[in-house]
Amino acid sequence: MPYKISVILDKSRLERIKGTPLEKLIKDLYGGYLKVIELDVPDDIAQRILKEFPRARIDARGFIEETPVVFKRELFEVIAQLRSVGREVFEELLKPNRLSRIKELAAKEEEYLPPPALPEEK
């Protein structure tokens, strides 16, 4: 069974993929309040993500949720770098060097998750 994972896009992320084929994949949530890209996750990759990140789970919609924040950040970085949402994104993301760095940073999230930085008002 194929699963999905979504990546929320803020203004800076939207700018990074503007004008690329990825722009056509953007979906609106909550009446356009949030923008996301949804990726299909093959079963073997989904099982690996669940194994590597014990808190991750599959929700009732078949979406992989509760992955570490750093995992989603890196996922977007790979998407933007490869300009793709295919299997190759997950293969790059789960390479041993990158995965160990993600897990190291994810362990720090367990200790303290800083609040997101808010843009300064002008």
Salt bridges, closest charged atoms under 4 A:
ASP28 OD1 - LYS35 NZ 2.55
GLU38 OE1 - LYS27 NZ 2.95
ASP40 OD1 - LYS4 NZ 2.66
ASP44 OD2 - ARG87 NH2 2.51
GLU52 OE2 - ARG48 NE 3.64
GLU52 OE1 - LYS103 NZ 2.71
ASP59 OD2 - ARG61 NH2 2.80
GLU65 OE2 - ARG61 NH2 3.09
GLU66 OE2 - ARG57 NE 2.79
GLU74 OE1 - ARG98 NE 2.81
GLU74 OE2 - ARG101 NH1 3.47
GLU77 OE2 - ARG16 NH1 2.78
GLU91 OE2 - ARG87 NE 3.02
GLU92 OE1 - LYS95 NZ 2.98
GLU92 OE2 - ARG98 NH1 3.13
GLU110 OE1 - ARG55 NH2 3.07
